[in-house]
Amino acid sequence: MKKYLSVCRKEMLLLLRDKAGLSMLFIMPVALIVISSLMQEFGWNSLSKDPSVQVLFVDNDRDSLGIKIKNGFIGSGSFKVIDSLANSPLTAITAREAVKKGDYLIAIVVPEAATRTMRSNVRLSVAKTLAGFGIGDPVLLNGIVFRDSVNVTIYFDPTVKTAFKNALISSVRENYYKIQTDWVFKTFNEEITLQMPMYKPPREAFNEVLRFSEEFPTYREVELIPNTTQHNVPAWTIFAMFFIVIPLTQSLIQEREGGSLFRLLTMPVSYMTLLMGKVGVYLVVCVVQTAAMLLAGVVLLPLFGLPMLVLGNDLPALLLMTLVVAMAAVGYGLMIGTIAKTHQQAAAFGSISVIILAAMGGLWVPIYLMPPFMKTFSLISPLNWAITGYYSIFVRGGSLWQIAPQALKLFLFFISTVLVTGIFHKYKHPLNI
């Protein structure tokens, strides 16, 4: 035990000498958490809070249909409807040119006489239906043809994502079908009332028979909706812990190149004791990193108007998850530092591999947005196991049992990296240095 503590003291002194590098391990991740959370909260997520997407709206109909479509966009809360530019009413030409120049992403043009066309088609459809029941003259009605369908034109900027474009078109169609259904029922009631004076139409208008409710199942009784804080704090915390690979590999290679490893091995201490000394010191660094970033999520982010991080009710689960993630990160650094021959190799491969694992693991792009083959690859990333475990605690309110699979994977990853490190060190050089 005394030997191990001496090795830990040696590693701690070496680490404290590089005050600039050590400070970057704490300052940079906190800055990334704040910046990325602000970008997402007041960028992407603002779509669900404030009308930020500007839509040019040209209403050539100037009647019920155009007004209802416009009110549908305004009522959604996700769009800001613009019907004039430079104090002049929009036209189809000016709206198209504005989208063509890239000044606006979307423009919608409702054609002239759209309401009249739609009402005419609805009345004809209702009349032909009632004629089948003997109400009206079917011979006369069969000679009347429907008018052309109403063609609402939507101009999209080429940079608009396909998913957003499809969602917008679906929203317009849904709004149109609601209006059409309402008119059909009203027309039925009007026609039947004309033919049958004794008929009394219902007082209530047509109500939707199918509705959708959103739920976010968690292990808590109170539901929690995932937010930017609950994603960015654990994501950048994991990223920062795995970036410990840079100073750790630097320490390993400096010992080999400077000859201090050879001198240490001449003492009555095993190579695994030296490794475990590094593990102990860098584990402390990772845990302190995590504490600083969790504190930023609880205290610092609310100062910028962002949601406060809720740590959950199971502190042992959070401590265990932090410990196994730190062990996996340190183990990965040990393995890279032992295999790499130079500082350049270790720095380049270590940093790039961590970035790739982070991208694969869903730290930057959610897994559900990835193509199928990338989803399969994400399952082998230890950073994916880590973020899944933190999600279980922060978002789903999970306990030790819920994070056990991810914790076990990370621990086994640590064991495997230490074994690879020991085996590679033993056989790569006759003098084991």
C-alpha positions as CSV (number, residue, x, y, z in Angstrom):
1,M,0.0,0.0,0.0
2,K,2.9,2.4,0.8
3,K,4.4,1.7,-2.6
4,Y,1.0,2.5,-4.3
5,L,0.6,5.7,-2.4
6,S,4.2,6.8,-3.3
7,V,3.4,6.2,-7.0
8,C,0.2,8.2,-6.7
9,R,2.1,11.1,-5.0
10,K,4.6,11.0,-7.8
11,E,1.8,11.1,-10.5
12,M,0.0,13.9,-8.7
13,L,3.1,16.1,-8.5
14,L,3.8,15.6,-12.2
15,L,0.2,16.5,-13.1
16,L,0.2,19.6,-10.9
17,R,3.3,21.0,-12.7
18,D,1.3,21.5,-15.9
19,K,-1.1,24.1,-14.4
20,A,-2.2,25.4,-17.8
21,G,-3.0,22.0,-19.2
22,L,-4.8,21.0,-16.0
23,S,-6.9,24.1,-16.0
24,M,-8.0,23.4,-19.6
25,L,-9.4,20.1,-18.5
26,F,-11.9,22.0,-16.4
27,I,-12.5,25.3,-18.1
28,M,-12.9,24.1,-21.7
29,P,-15.7,21.5,-21.0
30,V,-17.7,24.0,-18.8
31,A,-17.5,26.5,-21.7
32,L,-18.6,23.9,-24.2
33,I,-21.6,23.0,-22.0
34,V,-22.7,26.7,-21.7
35,I,-22.2,27.5,-25.4
36,S,-23.8,24.3,-26.8
37,S,-26.7,24.5,-24.4
38,L,-27.3,28.2,-25.4
39,M,-27.2,27.4,-29.1
40,Q,-29.7,24.5,-28.8
41,E,-32.0,26.2,-26.3
42,F,-32.4,29.4,-28.2
43,G,-31.9,27.9,-31.6
44,W,-33.4,24.5,-32.3
45,N,-35.7,24.3,-29.2
46,S,-37.0,27.8,-29.7
47,L,-39.3,26.4,-32.4
48,S,-41.5,24.9,-29.7
49,K,-41.6,28.1,-27.6
50,D,-41.5,31.2,-29.8
51,P,-42.6,31.7,-33.4
52,S,-39.1,31.9,-35.0
53,V,-39.7,30.3,-38.4
54,Q,-40.8,33.1,-40.7
55,V,-43.3,32.1,-43.4
56,L,-44.2,34.4,-46.3
57,F,-48.0,34.1,-46.8
58,V,-49.8,35.4,-49.9
59,D,-53.6,35.2,-49.6
60,N,-55.0,35.8,-53.1
61,D,-58.2,34.1,-51.9
62,R,-59.2,36.7,-49.3
63,D,-61.9,34.5,-48.1
64,S,-62.6,31.8,-45.5
65,L,-60.1,29.2,-46.7
66,G,-57.2,31.6,-46.9
67,I,-58.0,33.1,-43.5
68,K,-58.3,29.7,-41.9
69,I,-55.0,28.4,-43.3
70,K,-53.3,31.6,-42.1
71,N,-54.8,31.3,-38.6
72,G,-53.7,27.7,-38.5
73,F,-50.1,28.7,-38.9
74,I,-50.4,31.5,-36.4
75,G,-52.2,29.2,-33.9
76,S,-49.4,26.5,-34.1
77,G,-47.0,28.8,-32.2
78,S,-44.1,27.6,-34.4
79,F,-44.3,30.1,-37.2
80,K,-44.3,33.9,-37.7
81,V,-46.6,34.7,-40.7
82,I,-45.4,37.6,-42.8
83,D,-47.9,39.0,-45.4
84,S,-46.0,42.2,-46.5
85,L,-42.4,43.3,-47.2
86,A,-41.1,46.8,-47.3
87,N,-44.6,48.1,-46.4
88,S,-46.0,46.5,-49.5
89,P,-48.4,43.5,-49.7
90,L,-46.8,40.3,-50.8
91,T,-47.5,38.9,-54.2
92,A,-46.8,35.4,-55.5
93,I,-43.9,36.9,-57.6
94,T,-42.2,38.8,-54.7
95,A,-42.6,35.9,-52.3
96,R,-41.0,33.5,-54.8
97,E,-38.1,35.9,-55.4
98,A,-37.6,36.4,-51.6
99,V,-37.3,32.6,-51.2
100,K,-35.1,32.3,-54.3
101,K,-32.6,34.9,-52.9
102,G,-32.4,33.0,-49.6
103,D,-34.0,35.8,-47.6
104,Y,-36.8,33.5,-46.4
105,L,-37.1,29.7,-46.2
106,I,-40.8,29.2,-47.0
107,A,-43.5,31.0,-48.9
108,I,-47.2,29.9,-49.2
109,V,-49.5,31.1,-51.9
110,V,-53.3,30.5,-51.7
111,P,-54.9,31.0,-55.1
112,E,-57.7,33.2,-56.1
113,A,-61.3,31.9,-55.6
114,A,-60.0,29.0,-53.5
115,T,-62.9,29.3,-51.1
116,R,-65.5,29.5,-53.9
117,T,-63.9,26.4,-55.6
118,M,-63.8,24.4,-52.5
119,R,-67.4,25.3,-51.4
120,S,-68.7,24.5,-54.9
121,N,-67.0,21.1,-54.9
122,V,-68.3,20.3,-51.4
123,R,-71.9,21.3,-52.3
124,L,-71.8,19.2,-55.5
125,S,-70.4,16.2,-53.6
126,V,-73.1,16.5,-50.9
127,A,-75.8,16.9,-53.5
128,K,-74.7,13.8,-55.4
129,T,-74.6,11.9,-52.1
130,L,-78.1,12.9,-51.1
131,A,-79.4,12.2,-54.6
132,G,-78.5,8.6,-54.0
133,F,-81.1,8.7,-51.1
134,G,-83.7,10.1,-53.4
135,I,-83.2,13.7,-52.3
136,G,-82.6,15.8,-55.5
137,D,-82.4,15.0,-59.2
138,P,-79.6,12.5,-59.9
139,V,-79.9,12.9,-63.7
140,L,-79.3,16.6,-63.5
141,L,-76.5,16.3,-61.0
142,N,-74.6,13.6,-63.0
143,G,-74.1,16.2,-65.8
144,I,-72.3,18.6,-63.5
145,V,-68.6,18.0,-63.1
146,F,-66.3,19.1,-60.2
147,R,-64.1,22.1,-60.5
148,D,-60.4,21.7,-60.4
149,S,-58.9,21.1,-57.0
150,V,-57.5,24.0,-55.0
151,N,-53.7,24.2,-55.6
152,V,-51.9,25.8,-52.7
153,T,-48.3,26.5,-53.8
154,I,-45.5,26.2,-51.3
155,Y,-42.0,27.6,-52.1
156,F,-39.1,26.1,-50.2
157,D,-35.5,27.2,-50.0
158,P,-33.1,24.4,-51.2
159,T,-31.4,24.3,-47.8
160,V,-34.6,23.3,-46.0
161,K,-34.3,19.7,-44.6
162,T,-36.6,17.1,-46.1
163,A,-38.0,16.1,-42.7
164,F,-39.0,19.7,-42.0
165,K,-40.5,20.2,-45.4
166,N,-42.6,17.0,-45.1
167,A,-43.7,18.1,-41.7
168,L,-44.8,21.5,-43.0
169,I,-46.7,20.0,-45.9
170,S,-48.4,17.5,-43.6
171,S,-49.5,20.4,-41.3
172,V,-51.0,22.3,-44.3
173,R,-52.9,19.2,-45.5
174,E,-54.1,18.4,-42.0
175,N,-55.4,22.0,-41.6
176,Y,-57.1,21.8,-45.1
177,Y,-58.8,18.5,-44.3
178,K,-60.2,19.9,-41.1
179,I,-61.7,22.8,-42.9
180,Q,-63.1,20.6,-45.6
181,T,-64.6,18.1,-43.1
182,D,-66.3,21.0,-41.2
183,W,-67.7,22.4,-44.5
184,V,-69.0,19.0,-45.6
185,F,-71.0,18.6,-42.3
186,K,-72.4,22.1,-42.4
187,T,-73.4,21.6,-46.1
188,F,-75.1,18.3,-45.3
189,N,-77.1,20.0,-42.5
190,E,-78.1,22.9,-44.8
191,E,-79.2,20.7,-47.6
192,I,-81.2,18.4,-45.4
193,T,-82.8,21.3,-43.7
194,L,-83.9,22.7,-47.0
195,Q,-85.4,19.4,-48.1
196,M,-86.9,18.4,-44.7
197,P,-88.1,21.5,-42.7
198,M,-88.8,19.2,-39.7
199,Y,-85.1,18.3,-39.5
200,K,-83.2,20.0,-36.7
201,P,-79.4,20.1,-37.2
202,P,-77.2,19.4,-34.1
203,R,-76.0,22.5,-32.2
204,E,-72.5,21.3,-31.9
205,A,-70.1,21.4,-34.8
206,F,-68.1,18.3,-35.9
207,N,-65.5,17.3,-33.3
208,E,-62.4,15.3,-33.9
209,V,-62.7,11.7,-33.0
210,L,-59.0,11.0,-33.0
211,R,-56.5,12.8,-30.9
212,F,-52.9,12.3,-30.0
213,S,-51.3,12.8,-26.6
214,E,-47.6,12.9,-25.9
215,E,-46.0,11.1,-23.0
216,F,-42.4,10.5,-21.9
217,P,-42.3,7.4,-19.8
218,T,-39.8,7.5,-17.0
219,Y,-39.1,5.6,-13.8
220,R,-40.6,8.5,-11.9
221,E,-44.3,9.2,-11.2
222,V,-43.8,12.7,-12.4
223,E,-42.9,12.9,-16.1
224,L,-39.8,14.8,-17.2
225,I,-39.3,16.1,-20.7
226,P,-35.7,15.9,-21.9
227,N,-34.2,19.3,-22.4
228,T,-30.9,20.7,-23.6
229,T,-29.3,20.8,-20.2
230,Q,-30.1,17.1,-19.6
231,H,-28.3,16.2,-22.8
232,N,-25.4,18.6,-22.9
233,V,-24.1,18.3,-19.4
234,P,-23.6,14.5,-19.4
235,A,-22.5,14.6,-23.1
236,W,-19.7,17.1,-22.6
237,T,-18.8,15.6,-19.3
238,I,-18.2,12.2,-20.9
239,F,-16.3,13.9,-23.8
240,A,-14.1,15.7,-21.3
241,M,-13.4,12.6,-19.3
242,F,-12.3,10.6,-22.4
243,F,-10.1,13.6,-23.5
244,I,-8.0,12.7,-20.5
245,V,-6.3,10.5,-23.1
246,I,-4.1,13.5,-24.1
247,P,-2.3,14.3,-20.8
248,L,-2.3,10.6,-19.8
249,T,-0.6,9.4,-23.0
250,Q,1.9,12.3,-22.7
251,S,2.8,11.2,-19.2
252,L,3.4,7.6,-20.4
253,I,5.5,8.5,-23.4
254,Q,7.6,11.0,-21.5
255,E,8.5,8.3,-18.9
256,R,9.5,6.0,-21.7
257,E,11.5,8.5,-23.7
258,G,13.1,10.2,-20.6
259,G,14.2,6.9,-19.1
260,S,12.3,7.4,-15.9
261,L,10.2,4.2,-16.5
262,F,13.4,2.1,-16.7
263,R,14.6,3.6,-13.4
264,L,11.2,3.0,-11.7
265,L,11.2,-0.6,-12.8
266,T,14.6,-1.1,-11.2
267,M,12.9,-0.4,-7.9
268,P,10.9,-3.1,-6.0
269,V,7.6,-2.1,-7.6
270,S,5.7,-3.9,-10.4
271,Y,4.6,-2.3,-13.7
272,M,1.0,-2.9,-12.8
273,T,1.5,-0.9,-9.6
274,L,2.8,2.0,-11.6
275,L,-0.2,1.8,-13.9
276,M,-2.7,1.6,-11.0
277,G,-1.0,4.7,-9.6
278,K,-1.8,6.6,-12.8
279,V,-5.3,5.2,-12.7
280,G,-5.9,6.4,-9.2
281,V,-4.7,9.9,-9.9
282,Y,-6.5,10.4,-13.2
283,L,-9.7,8.9,-11.7
284,V,-9.6,11.7,-9.2
285,V,-9.2,14.2,-12.0
286,C,-12.2,12.8,-13.9
287,V,-14.4,12.8,-10.8
288,V,-13.5,16.4,-10.1
289,Q,-14.2,17.3,-13.8
290,T,-17.6,15.7,-13.4
291,A,-18.4,17.5,-10.2
292,A,-17.4,20.8,-11.8
293,M,-19.7,20.2,-14.8
294,L,-22.6,19.0,-12.8
295,L,-22.2,22.1,-10.7
296,A,-22.3,24.2,-13.9
297,G,-25.5,22.5,-14.9
298,V,-27.1,23.2,-11.5
299,V,-25.8,26.7,-10.8
300,L,-24.3,28.3,-14.0
301,L,-26.7,27.4,-16.7
302,P,-29.8,28.8,-14.9
303,L,-28.0,32.2,-14.9
304,F,-28.2,32.2,-18.7
305,G,-31.9,31.4,-18.6
306,L,-31.4,27.7,-19.3
307,P,-33.1,24.8,-17.4
308,M,-31.4,23.7,-14.2
309,L,-30.0,20.2,-14.2
310,V,-32.0,17.9,-11.9
311,L,-29.5,15.3,-10.5
312,G,-32.1,12.7,-9.6
313,N,-33.0,11.0,-6.4
314,D,-30.5,8.2,-6.6
315,L,-27.0,9.6,-5.7
316,P,-25.4,6.1,-5.5
317,A,-26.4,5.5,-9.1
318,L,-24.9,8.8,-10.2
319,L,-21.6,8.1,-8.3
320,L,-21.4,4.6,-9.8
321,M,-22.0,5.9,-13.3
322,T,-19.4,8.6,-12.9
323,L,-16.8,6.1,-11.5
324,V,-17.2,3.5,-14.3
325,V,-17.1,6.2,-17.0
326,A,-13.9,7.6,-15.5
327,M,-12.4,4.1,-15.3
328,A,-13.3,3.5,-19.0
329,A,-11.7,6.8,-20.0
330,V,-8.5,6.3,-18.0
331,G,-8.2,2.7,-19.2
332,Y,-8.5,3.9,-22.8
333,G,-5.8,6.5,-22.2
334,L,-3.5,3.9,-20.8
335,M,-4.0,1.6,-23.8
336,I,-3.3,4.3,-26.3
337,G,-0.3,5.7,-24.4
338,T,1.3,2.2,-24.2
339,I,0.7,1.3,-27.9
340,A,1.7,4.7,-29.4
341,K,5.4,5.2,-30.0
342,T,5.5,9.0,-30.2
343,H,3.7,12.1,-28.8
344,Q,2.4,12.8,-32.2
345,Q,0.9,9.4,-32.7
346,A,-0.8,9.4,-29.3
347,A,-2.2,13.0,-29.6
348,A,-3.5,12.5,-33.1
349,F,-5.0,9.0,-32.7
350,G,-6.2,9.7,-29.2
351,S,-8.1,12.9,-29.9
352,I,-9.5,11.8,-33.3
353,S,-10.6,8.4,-31.9
354,V,-12.4,10.1,-29.0
355,I,-14.2,12.5,-31.5
356,I,-15.3,9.5,-33.6
357,L,-16.5,7.5,-30.6
358,A,-18.4,10.6,-29.4
359,A,-20.1,11.1,-32.8
360,M,-20.9,7.4,-33.0
361,G,-22.2,7.3,-29.5
362,G,-24.8,10.0,-30.0
363,L,-23.1,12.8,-28.0
364,W,-23.5,15.2,-30.9
365,V,-26.3,13.8,-33.1
366,P,-29.1,11.8,-31.4
367,I,-29.0,8.2,-32.4
368,Y,-32.6,8.2,-33.7
369,L,-31.5,10.6,-36.5
370,M,-28.7,8.2,-37.6
371,P,-29.0,5.8,-40.6
372,P,-29.6,2.2,-39.6
373,F,-26.0,1.1,-40.1
374,M,-24.7,3.9,-37.9
375,K,-27.2,2.9,-35.2
376,T,-25.6,-0.5,-35.1
377,F,-22.1,0.9,-34.8
378,S,-23.2,3.3,-32.0
379,L,-23.9,0.3,-29.8
380,I,-20.2,-0.6,-29.6
381,S,-19.1,2.9,-28.5
382,P,-18.4,3.1,-24.8
383,L,-19.5,6.8,-25.0
384,N,-22.9,5.6,-26.0
385,W,-23.1,3.3,-23.0
386,A,-22.1,6.3,-20.8
387,I,-24.7,8.7,-22.2
388,T,-27.4,6.0,-22.0
389,G,-26.6,5.5,-18.3
390,Y,-26.7,9.2,-17.6
391,Y,-30.0,9.5,-19.5
392,S,-31.4,6.8,-17.3
393,I,-30.5,8.9,-14.2
394,F,-31.3,12.5,-15.3
395,V,-34.2,12.0,-17.7
396,R,-35.8,8.7,-16.8
397,G,-35.2,8.9,-13.0
398,G,-33.5,5.5,-13.0
399,S,-31.8,3.8,-10.1
400,L,-28.9,1.4,-9.7
401,W,-30.8,-1.4,-11.4
402,Q,-31.6,0.6,-14.5
403,I,-27.9,1.7,-15.1
404,A,-26.5,-1.7,-14.2
405,P,-26.1,-2.9,-17.9
406,Q,-24.3,0.2,-19.0
407,A,-22.1,0.2,-15.8
408,L,-21.1,-3.4,-16.4
409,K,-20.2,-2.8,-20.0
410,L,-18.0,0.2,-19.0
411,F,-16.3,-1.7,-16.2
412,L,-15.5,-4.6,-18.6
413,F,-14.2,-2.1,-21.1
414,F,-11.8,-0.8,-18.4
415,I,-10.6,-4.3,-17.5
416,S,-10.0,-5.2,-21.2
417,T,-8.0,-2.0,-21.8
418,V,-5.8,-2.6,-18.7
419,L,-5.2,-6.2,-19.9
420,V,-4.3,-5.1,-23.4
421,T,-2.0,-2.5,-21.8
422,G,-0.2,-5.1,-19.7
423,I,0.1,-7.7,-22.4
424,F,1.4,-5.1,-25.0
425,H,4.0,-3.8,-22.5
426,K,5.2,-7.3,-21.7
427,Y,5.8,-8.5,-25.2
428,K,6.6,-5.3,-27.2
429,H,10.2,-5.0,-25.9
430,P,12.7,-7.4,-24.3
431,L,13.3,-5.1,-21.4
432,N,9.6,-4.4,-21.0
433,I,10.1,-0.6,-21.5
